[in-house]
């Protein structure tokens, strides 16, 4: 029996030829390249072993015997650019206020905000550049330290289970994997416990700065009133408001992502 009409392998990699149901025709087309499956691969042109999520490279490498995020990892990079612009605008506003009051002591806050803007923008640019690297060209690297991988099945009810409203974790059927999935794709979560601890410490440090700002404002209020005390009150209130807001945001965000950053201690509910 003759094969039905359609596109078939032309005998040349990456090309197909049209079969009209009776004979081959002269019409050929290029086929879309098949993207490698998610996994750990050697990055072309480097010695890095990096995570490929099935569509793009992610800022995670196997370093020092375990999967780790890059220092400049910012995902999605669009968020990094937006936050960088926000911090830059805040820095410029504070810098303008410092020049208006002709007080060099007011330069500390804009410098810190500008540094934060640079970090966010550089990280976003790094991640975007990484996504433009060519797809894997070799077989995946199966490293025991990175297992179990998403898709590994070791028992019934294997699959993705929600940890938060936007993050799921892979359950092999017998144990949880460190890999989580979100709107940016599947990502290694091996650094989750360390990231949780660092985020909580950073949040409380920022909160302490806000408290210092509040103390400065109170000290200025109880001093003999003058240009110096007025400057202390203004600076203290600004620092307390900005860093207090940042601390609340950081601590609440970290707390809300606890189940996504730390490995669950119990199996998922039976489906």
Secondary structure, DSSP 8 states (H G I E B T S, - for coil): ----SEEEE-SSTTEEEEE-SSSEEEEEEE-------SEEEE-TTSS-EEEE-SSSEEEEEEETTEEEE-TT--SSHHHHHHHHHHHHHHHHHHHHHHHHHT-GGGHHHHHHHHHHHHHHHHHHHHHHHHHTS----S-----GGG-S-TT---STT-EEEESSSS-EEEE-SSSEEEEEEETTEEEE-TTHHHHHHHHHHHHHHHHHHHHHHHHHHHHHHHS--SHHHHHHHHHHHHHHHHHHHHHHHHHHHHHHTHHHHS--SS-----
